Amino acid sequence: MAPETLKRSIRTLLPRPARAWVSRKRFLTCHPPVGWVRFGSLRRTRPISAAWGHDRGRPINRHYIDSFVADHAADIRGRVLEVADDRYTAAFGGSRVTQSDILHATPGNPRATFVGDLAKADHLPADAFDCVILTQVMQYIRDGAAAARHLHRILKPGGIVLATLPGLEKVSAPDDAQWGDYWRFTATSAGALFNEAFGASNVKTRTYGNVFAAVASLAGLSQEDVRPSELDVVDKDFPVIIAVRAQKGAN
């Protein structure tokens, strides 16, 4: 029986509750035959939003970034350095933070405590910070290995860097034009980047996302467009975000 004929028969012969059950169990959770996939709003060669979903709500990648930082909120303490702004320091550090610093790559940020490239950060003090928060930054640094070495150098013994890196994510055209959008990562490459500077025993990596989350994110959908349960499934073969917690060993 031809696929279209079969579907018409199901719609005609089965009562509505049974049709709904078949649709959920057969057509959505099983592999559809070739030609049965219906792309709907996703059948397009341009994203629904070219702004990461900001114009629709909250970007999907921030669901994962927020979850990672929240899970490690206890690490945000003492003197904390964050890149570009202090959003996560303020949101999750609370009274544990005694000093908040901001690093910005270029002049012009009035709130920046330090200005410069993290890969050329000799001007940052050594053994100074208890925590460095580095969300979605490493892809814009051409020499990631040098940046990781500086992160290790500027942390106090026992200090921690909380970093997120992009996996299956689109290029950021404005950032690429300003300072270059160089890299996308896997758990293996992200781990290797930090292992070299911190030692493998001091580095923990994890992935967030799955194929649905990756497709939705690439299409420019927002968190409001999907269900939390669809985002929270983890499939290591389809990482949207890779997260790294690296700790400097005690002297």
C-alpha positions as CSV (number, residue, x, y, z in Angstrom):
1,M,0.0,0.0,0.0
2,A,1.3,3.4,-0.9
3,P,2.2,5.7,2.0
4,E,-0.4,8.3,1.2
5,T,-3.1,5.6,0.8
6,L,-2.1,4.1,4.2
7,K,-2.3,7.5,5.9
8,R,-5.7,8.2,4.4
9,S,-7.0,4.8,5.5
10,I,-5.8,5.5,9.1
11,R,-7.5,8.9,9.1
12,T,-10.7,7.3,7.8
13,L,-11.0,4.1,9.7
14,L,-9.5,4.8,13.2
15,P,-11.4,6.8,15.8
16,R,-9.8,10.1,16.8
17,P,-8.0,8.9,20.0
18,A,-6.5,6.0,18.1
19,R,-5.4,8.3,15.3
20,A,-3.7,10.6,17.9
21,W,-1.9,7.6,19.5
22,V,-0.7,6.3,16.2
23,S,0.6,9.7,15.2
24,R,2.6,10.0,18.4
25,K,3.9,6.5,18.5
26,R,4.3,5.6,14.9
27,F,4.9,8.8,12.9
28,L,6.8,10.8,15.5
29,T,8.9,8.3,17.5
30,C,9.7,5.8,14.8
31,H,11.8,6.4,11.7
32,P,9.5,7.6,9.0
33,P,9.8,6.0,5.6
34,V,11.6,8.0,2.9
35,G,9.3,10.7,1.6
36,W,7.2,10.8,4.7
37,V,9.1,13.5,6.5
38,R,7.2,16.8,6.8
39,F,9.5,19.8,7.4
40,G,6.7,22.3,7.9
41,S,8.1,25.7,8.9
42,L,11.7,24.3,8.7
43,R,11.5,23.8,4.9
44,R,13.6,26.9,4.2
45,T,17.2,27.7,3.4
46,R,17.3,30.7,5.7
47,P,16.8,30.6,9.4
48,I,13.6,31.6,11.1
49,S,15.6,34.0,13.1
50,A,19.1,35.2,12.1
51,A,19.6,36.6,15.6
52,W,20.0,33.3,17.6
53,G,16.3,33.6,18.5
54,H,16.7,36.8,20.5
55,D,13.9,38.4,18.5
56,R,11.6,35.5,19.5
57,G,12.6,35.0,23.1
58,R,15.6,33.5,24.9
59,P,18.2,31.7,22.7
60,I,18.3,27.9,23.1
61,N,22.0,27.9,23.9
62,R,21.5,30.1,26.9
63,H,19.3,27.3,28.4
64,Y,22.4,25.2,28.6
65,I,24.8,27.9,29.6
66,D,22.6,29.0,32.5
67,S,22.2,25.4,33.6
68,F,25.9,24.8,33.7
69,V,26.7,28.0,35.6
70,A,23.9,27.4,38.0
71,D,25.1,23.9,38.7
72,H,28.5,25.4,39.7
73,A,27.4,28.5,41.4
74,A,29.4,27.6,44.5
75,D,32.6,28.0,42.5
76,I,31.7,31.7,41.9
77,R,33.4,33.2,45.0
78,G,36.1,35.6,46.1
79,R,37.6,37.6,43.3
80,V,35.8,36.8,40.0
81,L,36.8,37.7,36.5
82,E,34.1,37.6,33.7
83,V,34.5,38.5,30.0
84,A,32.5,41.5,28.5
85,D,30.1,41.9,31.5
86,D,29.3,40.5,34.9
87,R,25.9,38.9,34.2
88,Y,26.8,35.5,35.7
89,T,28.9,36.8,38.5
90,A,25.9,39.0,39.6
91,A,23.3,36.3,39.0
92,F,25.0,33.4,40.7
93,G,27.8,34.7,42.9
94,G,25.8,36.7,45.4
95,S,27.5,37.5,48.7
96,R,30.3,34.9,48.0
97,V,31.9,37.4,45.6
98,T,34.2,39.9,47.2
99,Q,35.5,41.6,44.0
100,S,34.1,41.5,40.5
101,D,36.3,42.3,37.5
102,I,35.5,42.5,33.8
103,L,37.8,41.8,30.9
104,H,36.9,43.2,27.4
105,A,38.9,42.5,24.3
106,T,38.8,46.1,23.0
107,P,38.6,49.6,24.5
108,G,35.1,51.2,24.8
109,N,33.5,49.2,27.6
110,P,33.2,51.7,30.5
111,R,32.7,48.8,33.0
112,A,35.9,46.9,31.9
113,T,38.5,46.5,34.6
114,F,41.0,45.0,32.1
115,V,41.2,45.4,28.3
116,G,43.0,43.0,26.0
117,D,43.2,39.7,24.3
118,L,43.1,36.7,26.7
119,A,45.7,35.0,24.5
120,K,48.1,37.9,25.1
121,A,47.1,38.6,28.7
122,D,50.5,39.4,30.3
123,H,48.9,42.5,31.8
124,L,46.6,40.4,33.9
125,P,47.9,39.7,37.4
126,A,49.1,36.2,38.2
127,D,47.5,34.1,41.0
128,A,44.8,36.8,41.4
129,F,41.4,35.3,40.8
130,D,39.3,32.7,42.6
131,C,37.1,32.1,39.6
132,V,37.0,33.1,35.9
133,I,33.7,32.8,34.0
134,L,34.2,32.4,30.3
135,T,30.9,31.8,28.4
136,Q,31.0,31.6,24.6
137,V,34.4,33.3,24.3
138,M,37.0,30.7,23.2
139,Q,35.6,30.5,19.6
140,Y,36.7,34.1,19.1
141,I,40.3,33.6,20.3
142,R,42.6,32.4,17.5
143,D,45.2,31.0,19.9
144,G,43.1,29.1,22.3
145,A,46.0,27.2,23.9
146,A,47.7,30.5,24.9
147,A,44.4,31.7,26.4
148,A,44.1,28.5,28.4
149,R,47.7,29.0,29.7
150,H,46.9,32.6,30.8
151,L,43.7,31.4,32.5
152,H,45.8,28.9,34.5
153,R,48.4,31.6,35.3
154,I,45.9,34.2,36.6
155,L,44.0,31.9,38.8
156,K,44.9,31.5,42.5
157,P,45.9,27.9,43.5
158,G,42.6,26.0,43.7
159,G,40.9,28.6,41.5
160,I,38.4,27.5,38.9
161,V,37.5,28.5,35.4
162,L,33.9,27.9,34.2
163,A,33.8,27.9,30.4
164,T,31.2,27.1,27.8
165,L,32.1,26.6,24.1
166,P,30.0,26.2,21.0
167,G,29.4,22.8,19.4
168,L,26.7,22.8,16.7
169,E,26.2,26.5,16.4
170,K,26.1,29.1,13.6
171,V,28.7,31.6,12.9
172,S,28.3,35.0,14.5
173,A,28.8,37.4,11.6
174,P,29.2,40.6,13.7
175,D,31.8,39.0,15.9
176,D,33.5,37.4,13.0
177,A,33.9,40.8,11.3
178,Q,35.1,42.4,14.5
179,W,37.6,39.9,15.9
180,G,37.1,36.6,14.1
181,D,34.8,33.6,14.8
182,Y,37.4,30.8,14.5
183,W,36.3,27.6,16.1
184,R,33.6,25.1,16.9
185,F,34.4,22.4,19.5
186,T,33.7,18.8,20.5
187,A,34.0,17.5,24.1
188,T,37.4,16.0,23.0
189,S,38.8,19.1,21.6
190,A,37.6,21.3,24.4
191,G,39.0,18.9,27.0
192,A,42.3,18.8,25.2
193,L,42.5,22.6,25.1
194,F,42.3,22.8,28.9
195,N,44.1,19.6,29.7
196,E,47.3,20.9,28.4
197,A,47.3,23.9,30.7
198,F,45.5,22.5,33.8
199,G,46.3,18.8,33.6
200,A,43.7,16.2,32.7
201,S,42.9,15.2,36.3
202,N,41.8,18.8,37.0
203,V,39.5,19.2,34.0
204,K,35.9,18.0,33.7
205,T,33.8,18.4,30.5
206,R,30.2,17.7,29.7
207,T,27.9,18.2,26.7
208,Y,24.4,19.7,26.4
209,G,21.9,19.2,23.6
210,N,20.7,16.6,21.1
211,V,19.8,16.6,17.4
212,F,16.4,18.3,17.9
213,A,18.0,21.1,20.0
214,A,20.7,21.5,17.4
215,V,18.2,21.8,14.6
216,A,16.0,24.2,16.5
217,S,19.0,26.3,17.5
218,L,20.4,26.5,14.0
219,A,17.0,27.5,12.7
220,G,16.9,30.4,15.1
221,L,14.2,29.1,17.3
222,S,14.0,30.2,21.0
223,Q,13.4,28.4,24.2
224,E,9.8,29.6,24.0
225,D,9.3,27.7,20.8
226,V,10.1,24.3,22.3
227,R,9.5,22.2,25.4
228,P,12.1,22.0,28.2
229,S,12.0,18.2,28.1
230,E,13.1,18.3,24.4
231,L,16.1,20.4,25.3
232,D,17.2,18.4,28.4
233,V,17.8,15.2,26.6
234,V,21.6,14.7,26.2
235,D,23.0,13.1,23.1
236,K,26.8,13.3,23.1
237,D,26.8,12.9,19.3
238,F,25.0,16.2,18.9
239,P,26.5,18.7,21.3
240,V,25.1,22.2,21.1
241,I,27.2,23.4,24.0
242,I,30.3,22.0,25.6
243,A,31.0,23.0,29.2
244,V,34.4,22.8,31.0
245,R,35.2,23.2,34.7
246,A,39.0,23.4,35.1
247,Q,40.7,23.9,38.5
248,K,44.2,25.1,39.1
249,G,46.1,22.7,41.3
250,A,47.2,23.8,44.8
251,N,50.8,24.7,45.2
